[in-house]
Amino acid sequence: MTRAADDFDGLTSAFLGSGSKPRPVARAQVMPTLLIVGNVPTLAGIWIAQYADQQARTSGPVALIRLDGAASRGEIYRAQGRALPTEGGAWMERASAFARSWIVCADCQSDPTAIATSGCTMVLLSGTDETAIAAAKRTIEAVAHASKIAGVVMCEIGLAFVGSSEALAQGACNSLIGWAAERSIAVRLSLTSHSPRVDRVESTGPVPLAMLSALDVSAALELIGLAMRGNPNRFSDQEHRVEPTKIAPPPTQSSEVLSRSRLIPKVSEPATQTVGALSALVGGVAHDYFPEWTMLAFVPPDAPAVQLAVDDFGTLHLIQSGVGANGLRIAAGWARANWILLCAASPAIDAQQAKILEHILLEDARDAALLHRTGVLLHARVDVAIGGTIARRRIDLNSVETAGITAI
């Protein structure tokens, strides 16, 4: 949105204050990690999940996609309480908004040329027994040969061993490195991870990805790469974001403008400071439980306990802690009445249509019973154990479809 320097901007700044500073968002990598699944103990799916969850524990939410023909599917590990759509295209769009990294699983029998020329970081998932190491050698040799034919300077493959201790995993890695050197195979091998046992994982559950069912590895990776990047404005840099500039008009002009507008309630200076303090307090709470959205630095004048946030699709979210929806209704009415001003203050809001969703963050999930199907999205704070410590996390208690929301 272009911003002409006129009295409207001055009015906006006087009303809403300076715009919110964008929260830094980690970009998803340009291409996913390609996990080549070799011979592993028992069921491969268990160890694939272990690998994805292990990566998510250190790097944040991980989107895992398993290429398996008509059974291709995706899921998020360590999603931090976020709700995901159940339709494939919407799932990929949503995952692109917050997944810190992506992993795509392909069988070791897949086309080695497609693997070698994918442009992805490659990791071979394998066991450490004799049969698994023999299969790993065949896969490494085939991919390295395809890389040489395709003109790739040197193939790099990470090794992730499962079902074995760190010592066994390192020994297997050293053995493969020595074997590759003896055979003059142009490949660089390294140990990236090991999983000695099956542990509990945290996943959103699989979602079918029908759009990948008929694609080969190359085409599937290309489509996934596009989905990862998503909307080019989603991860916009701070220097490209236009923020409203606070304009201080002369006192007489300001009084006349504010009087004519009838949009801005007169607020004494102490009250303004109180609203600002409440905004900072509630903003901190909302940011902790809704990190996928950008929090705005101002609050509705008559509902200072309601925090405003904008998602990647330009929808305005009104967030209130505790039971009771009266403040939300007041905030929603205020937002609709001043939609043009809000859009001028925050270019991330969709100016074409007033899309507003109301949220209540509850301390006790049982309080949601009386608010069911009232048109409000309900969430609860729960205690979860993370690395031996107890942390508060958000769980979603309903969805747009089940909350009784007819339109936004």
Secondary structure, DSSP 8 states (H G I E B T S, - for coil): -----SHHHHHHHHHH-S-----------SS-EEEEE---SS-HHHHHHHHHHHHHHHHS-EEEEE--GGG-EEEEES-TT----SSHHHHHHHHHHH-SEEEEEEETTS-HHHHHTS-SEEEEEE--SHHHHHHHHHHHHHHHHHHHHHT-S-EEEEEEEESS-HHHHHHHHHHHHHHHHHTT--EEEEEEEEE-S-----B---EE-GGGTT--HHHHHHHHHHHHH-STTTT--GGG----------HHHHHHHHHHH--S----HHHHHHHHHHHHHHHHHHHHH-TTSEE-S---TT-TT-EEEE-TTS-EEEEEESS-SHHHHHHHHHHHHTHHHHHHH-TTS-TTS--EEEEEEESSGGGGGGGTTSS-EEEEEEEEEETTEEEEEEEE---TTTTT----
